[in-house]
């Protein structure tokens, strides 16, 4: 299966996700957060640096729970256009 290249917007969304996760992690170590979310530290590093701009939903969900973020907060932070309130 050939994967289509990501658009610049998808890369930007991945960078926004990475910034949100780094900020939410604060002083906690990458290893600690990754282990709590059931991920490797390298996977978390790739997401935080934007090298993995489209992580799986369950990966994002596990990180959100571990970092005390709601999925609404994650969606809002990663939206290219501000989302309207529900």
SULDADA-V521275 format. One record per pair of residues at least 12 apart in sequence whose C-alpha atoms are under 7 Angstrom apart, sorted by sequence separation. I is the first residue (numbers start at 0). GAP is how many residues later the second one is. D is the distance in whole Angstrom. If there is no record, write none. Layout:
BEGIN
<<I/GAP/D> <I/GAP/D>>
END
This chain:
BEGIN
<<36/25/5> <21/26/6> <36/26/5> <20/27/6> <17/29/6> <18/29/6> <36/29/6> <17/30/4> <35/30/6> <17/31/6> <17/32/6> <32/33/7> <14/34/7> <14/35/5> <13/36/5> <14/38/7> <13/39/4> <13/40/6> <10/42/6> <24/42/6> <23/43/6> <19/57/7> <15/61/7> <16/61/6> <15/62/5> <12/65/5> <12/66/7> <12/67/7>>
END
